[in-house]
Amino acid sequence: MFVKISRPMYDREGRKYIDLDMGQGGTRTVKIPWRYNRVMSVKIEGLRPIQDLKAGETCEVEMIQKFWNGQGYWILSAIKVL
């Protein structure tokens, strides 16, 4: 899925997130798996880490949806900067 980064990686209550513009005015907050002060379990194509991505860049991403306590969350599984 091709998206634009609307807000680069940020911290909220100790968890890392990135906001993606899905097109047609829709924005989705996606959790970045983060442990031991680094990104874990995300396939990254290219040389730039997620932390260096800027707002407005176009990327191709893959996400999975997980449920905790009855609430759904989108988790980043792969990213490729175009």
N, C-alpha and C positions, 0 to 999 in steps of 0.2 A: 504494500500500500504506500503510495507517495503522499507525503505530508510536508508541511512547512513548520519549522520550529517557531512557536509564538513566544515562548519563555524558556530560556536555556535552563540547564540543571540548577535546581535550588533545593534547599533543605527546609523541611517542615516537621517539627517535633522529632528530629533525629533521623528522619527518613528522606531519601532523595527522590525527587520527581522532576519531570519535564512536561511542559505543556505543548501539545501538537495541534496545529490547525488542520482539521480534517477536510476542509473544503466546504462550500456552501455556508460559511459562517460558523461552523461547529468546531469547538475546541474540546480536546480530551486531555485530562491529566493522567499521565502514565507513570507508574512507579518504576524506579530503577533499582534492581537488586544490588544492595550495597552491604558489604561486610568487610571487616578488617581494613577499613579506609580505602577500599577500591571497589570497582564494579565487578560483580560476579555473575557468571552464567549468561552473559550477553554476547552473542556473536557480533563482533565489530569488524566491518570490512573497511580497510583503509588504515592510514597511519595516525589519524587524529583521535584522541580519546574523547569520550562523551563530554567531559568537563570543558573542552575547548570549543565546543559547538556554539555558534552565536544565533541570535534571533534572526529570522528571515531566511535561514539556509534550508534548502530542499533536501529531504532524505527519503530513503525507502526503509520502512520499518516493518517488523513483525511483532505482534503482541499476542499475549494469551490472557484469558480472563480467569481469575481465581476468586473464590468466595470465602470470606472470613466473617463469622458471626452473622450470616445472612445477608451480607452486603458484598456486591461485586466490585472488584478492582482490576484494572488493566495493568499488566506487567510487561515490560519491554523484554523481548527475547532476541531480537537481532536489529541492527541498524547499519545503513550504508549511506554515506554522504555522497550526493550527486554533484 
